Amino acid sequence: MSVHPLFRATPGKPGPGRPTLSGRLVAEVRQALFEKRLKPGDFLGGEQDIADQRGVSRMVARDALRTLEALGIVEIKVGSGGGARIARGDPRRFAEALAVQLELAGTDVADIMDAQRAVETLAAELAAEHATKADIARLKALLDAGDKAIDDVGAFTQNGADFHLAVAEASHNRVLAVQLQSLQHVSWPSRNPTLTREVALHVQSAHRDLVKLIELHDPSAARRLMDDHVKMIRARRVAEQGNDTTMINTCC
């Protein structure tokens, strides 16, 4: 099994202020990936292969591979025929990792919702341009499920998240869908404690109107409706965080 030629040059020794040898190997692989010199499935070899070809110790190669694996850049197979390969992309892994970092950074709910508004309004516009019959059927199925869950706070909350993500996926822009999925991890409660039947009915009405606009392939109107809808959601999330019962009871 041939090893990718990326590892056939020998690096120089690290100096003061320069990355470690393992850090340099990680940076080279990452840069080669961005420059399209590496692609999913390319074989990098095992620890000893990399150590021999790069003129470094096996420990340096092992540290680099562990870091690359933790970053989701390589997949490592152990045993006969094993070694490291450039991984296939997993958008869900990126979404979860970004969500964790946003949470650890203490990102404000208002900032999260502003970003979500930007993502969702563009997603709705693109969904009205690109949605297929299958996409629209899925959105209608989620509408029906929402109607049935109107008095079940947990199920209705999850249905709302699923509906918004389905709109993003109907845009056929994977970057927008992954970004929304990540933001939902932080912003969307698993069970909305202030949800009332009146609010749920208002949400369903907005969702139903949005599906109509997507089915009519009206991008501008779909964008405007989603913008208004997410602004109201933002107001509610911010009010919930600050215990502003007036706003909670007057918006969706």
Secondary structure as GFF3:
##gff-version 3
##sequence-region A 1 252
A	DSSP	three_ten_helix	5	8	.	.	.	ID=ss1
A	DSSP	alpha_helix	21	34	.	.	.	ID=ss2
A	DSSP	beta_strand	43	45	.	.	.	ID=ss3
A	DSSP	alpha_helix	47	54	.	.	.	ID=ss4
A	DSSP	alpha_helix	58	70	.	.	.	ID=ss5
A	DSSP	beta_strand	74	77	.	.	.	ID=ss6
A	DSSP	beta_strand	83	86	.	.	.	ID=ss7
A	DSSP	alpha_helix	91	104	.	.	.	ID=ss8
A	DSSP	alpha_helix	109	130	.	.	.	ID=ss9
A	DSSP	alpha_helix	133	148	.	.	.	ID=ss10
A	DSSP	alpha_helix	153	170	.	.	.	ID=ss11
A	DSSP	alpha_helix	174	187	.	.	.	ID=ss12
A	DSSP	alpha_helix	197	215	.	.	.	ID=ss13
A	DSSP	alpha_helix	219	242	.	.	.	ID=ss14
A	DSSP	alpha_helix	245	248	.	.	.	ID=ss15
###
